[in-house]
Amino acid sequence: VTYSLNVWYLAFGIIFSIEVISLIINNTLKIYNMKKLILASVFTFVGFTAFAQPSETTVEETVIVSATQDGFSEIEMSELPEAIATAVSTNYPSATIDKAHVNDQKQYKLEVSLEDGTSGTLYADENGNWIEM
C-alpha cells in the first residue's frame, strides 16, 4: 500500500513541476493559479516526506555458549550444587564465588575472591570435595 501511494505522490510531483514550469513560461500566474500552486506544493511536500518512512527492523536473538580450553563451561550460580557452596563457606568463610564452571565429569571450577582483594581458583567435585587439577 505504501509503495503505491509513493508512486502516486511521485507522479503528482512530476505533473506539478511541469505545470509550474508551463505557468512561469506563459507568465500567467494569476490568483487562481497561485491557489492551485500552493495546494500542489502541500501535496508534493507530503508526498516526498512519505519516502522518508522508516523501514521495519528485525532484532535477532543470539545465544552465546562459552567453553574454555580446559573443558569447563560457565554456569549460573543457581546451578551450583549446594554441597559446593557449603564447602566454600565452611573452608573459606571470607570468600565470594565470582564465577562457576563445570566440565563433563561434573567437576567444578570456582573463581573466588577474598575480602582482602586476593583471588584464586578452586576445584571441587559435585559432592563438595576439593580436587587437584
Rosetta blueprint (number, residue, H / E / L):
1 V L
2 T H
3 Y H
4 S H
5 L H
6 N H
7 V H
8 W H
9 Y H
10 L H
11 A H
12 F H
13 G H
14 I H
15 I H
16 F H
17 S H
18 I H
19 E H
20 V H
21 I H
22 S H
23 L H
24 I H
25 I H
26 N H
27 N L
28 T L
29 L L
30 K L
31 I H
32 Y H
33 N H
34 M H
35 K H
36 K H
37 L H
38 I H
39 L H
40 A H
41 S H
42 V H
43 F H
44 T H
45 F H
46 V H
47 G H
48 F H
49 T H
50 A H
51 F L
52 A L
53 Q L
54 P L
55 S L
56 E L
57 T L
58 T L
59 V L
60 E L
61 E L
62 T L
63 V L
64 I L
65 V L
66 S L
67 A E
68 T L
69 Q L
70 D L
71 G L
72 F L
73 S E
74 E E
75 I E
76 E L
77 M H
78 S H
79 E H
80 L L
81 P L
82 E H
83 A H
84 I H
85 A H
86 T H
87 A H
88 V H
89 S H
90 T H
91 N H
92 Y L
93 P L
94 S L
95 A E
96 T E
97 I E
98 D E
99 K E
100 A E
101 H E
102 V E
103 N L
104 D L
105 Q L
106 K L
107 Q E
108 Y E
109 K E
110 L E
111 E E
112 V E
113 S E
114 L E
115 E L
116 D L
117 G L
118 T L
119 S E
120 G E
121 T E
122 L E
123 Y E
124 A E
125 D E
126 E L
127 N L
128 G L
129 N L
130 W E
131 I L
132 E L
133 M L
